Amino acid sequence: MSEKASVLLEYGKKRLEEAGIFHADYDSRVLFQWICHLSHMDLLMNPDLSIEEQDASCYKEYIEKRSCHEPLQYLMGECEFMGLTFLVNPDVLIPRQDTETLVEWILERERDRAGDCTLLDLCTGSGCIPISISALWNQGTGRTTKNRKLLVEALDLSEKALDVARENAKRNQVSIHFFKSNMFERVEKKYDILVSNPPYIPSKEIDHLMEEVKDFEPRMALDGEEDGLSFYRILASESGKYLNPGGRLYLEIGHDQGQTVPRLLHEAGFSNIEIKKDLAGLSRAVAAVFSPETNSFH
């Protein structure tokens, strides 16, 4: 027995509202369109469209899962980042718009420099950072140097995360060498660019995060240990050994780490330290050059 689209959508919205889902209307509609293979225009043009029993039942099942705060992206198995589509599951963090600030900054700053370039991404997770950089490296207008070759590698401690990243590289048709390593443990050469979005949430704060995050996303990708700075200390102390002369380190940071992370880099011998703010005006990324002879903090 079929059901009307408008009735199902109203059911989904109310059920999610009852469960305290913040964007209940949006989430219920996106799930509906995904399950029923409909566009938003389809629903606007024909709100009383008849939905087959199988699709209606499936929709209600997914609404129940979402009402338990399972992330929408995990339910659908994918999300968009930098205009690209990425496979996601509970083995990797869901790529966020905050991280687009970091990727856009790297592209803006690095792709017009002379010569070919090598890049290593640490704590790669879904691979959204290196894949996006690779896919967009030779795009855009006003370029002074086109078709610069970019060699990209990426590492993670989780083999399951690396499996997801490799699949995402295939989906987005880029060539990246992924390998398992505990930070710099298995890194054997130097690069022009090092980038990382490491775990940076203090351990004690994780249990206070949204249910979608603390109950479903991988804790090892969130936990920055006692003060959230554990991985930044490793990056600050070790990165200089793996950067070519003039190379740059890029890091995503928490909104409240705009002083602490730059200070760690300064103390470790980095100079030309810059902070990038996101669209909300919050500190979101840090860039620095390893220059032990000339320390300077801007």
Rosetta blueprint (number, residue, H / E / L):
1 M L
2 S L
3 E E
4 K E
5 A H
6 S H
7 V H
8 L H
9 L H
10 E H
11 Y H
12 G H
13 K H
14 K H
15 R H
16 L H
17 E H
18 E H
19 A L
20 G L
21 I L
22 F L
23 H L
24 A H
25 D H
26 Y H
27 D H
28 S H
29 R H
30 V H
31 L H
32 F H
33 Q H
34 W H
35 I H
36 C H
37 H L
38 L L
39 S L
40 H H
41 M H
42 D H
43 L H
44 L H
45 M H
46 N L
47 P L
48 D L
49 L L
50 S E
51 I E
52 E L
53 E H
54 Q H
55 D H
56 A H
57 S H
58 C H
59 Y H
60 K H
61 E H
62 Y H
63 I H
64 E H
65 K H
66 R H
67 S H
68 C L
69 H L
70 E L
71 P L
72 L H
73 Q H
74 Y H
75 L H
76 M H
77 G L
78 E E
79 C E
80 E E
81 F E
82 M L
83 G L
84 L E
85 T E
86 F E
87 L E
88 V L
89 N L
90 P L
91 D L
92 V L
93 L L
94 I L
95 P L
96 R L
97 Q H
98 D H
99 T H
100 E H
101 T H
102 L H
103 V H
104 E H
105 W H
106 I H
107 L H
108 E H
109 R H
110 E H
111 R L
112 D L
113 R L
114 A L
115 G L
116 D L
117 C E
118 T E
119 L E
120 L E
121 D E
122 L E
123 C L
124 T L
125 G L
126 S L
127 G L
128 C H
129 I H
130 P H
131 I H
132 S H
133 I H
134 S H
135 A H
136 L H
137 W L
138 N L
139 Q L
140 G L
141 T L
142 G L
143 R L
144 T L
145 T L
146 K L
147 N L
148 R L
149 K L
150 L E
151 L E
152 V E
153 E E
154 A E
155 L E
156 D E
157 L L
158 S L
159 E H
160 K H
161 A H
162 L H
163 D H
164 V H
165 A H
166 R H
167 E H
168 N H
169 A H
170 K H
171 R H
172 N L
173 Q L
174 V L
175 S L
176 I L
177 H E
178 F E
179 F E
180 K E
181 S L
182 N L
183 M H
184 F H
185 E H
186 R H
187 V L
188 E L
189 K L
190 K L
191 Y E
192 D E
193 I E
194 L E
195 V E
196 S E
197 N L
198 P L
199 P L
200 Y L
201 I E
202 P L
203 S H
204 K H
205 E H
206 I H
207 D L
208 H L
209 L L
210 M L
211 E H
212 E H
213 V H
214 K H
215 D L
216 F L
217 E L
218 P L
219 R H
220 M H
221 A H
222 L L
223 D E
224 G L
225 E L
226 E L
227 D L
228 G L
229 L L
230 S H
231 F H
232 Y H
233 R H
234 I H
235 L H
236 A H
237 S H
238 E H
239 S H
240 G H
241 K H
242 Y H
243 L E
244 N E
245 P E
246 G E
247 G E
248 R E
249 L E
250 Y E
251 L E
252 E E
253 I L
254 G L
255 H L
256 D L
257 Q L
258 G L
259 Q L
260 T H
261 V H
262 P H
263 R H
264 L H
265 L H
266 H H
267 E H
268 A L
269 G L
270 F E
271 S E
272 N E
273 I E
274 E E
275 I E
276 K E
277 K E
278 D L
279 L L
280 A L
281 G L
282 L L
283 S E
284 R E
285 A E
286 V E
287 A E
288 A E
289 V E
290 F E
291 S L
292 P L
293 E L
294 T L
295 N L
296 S L
297 F E
298 H L
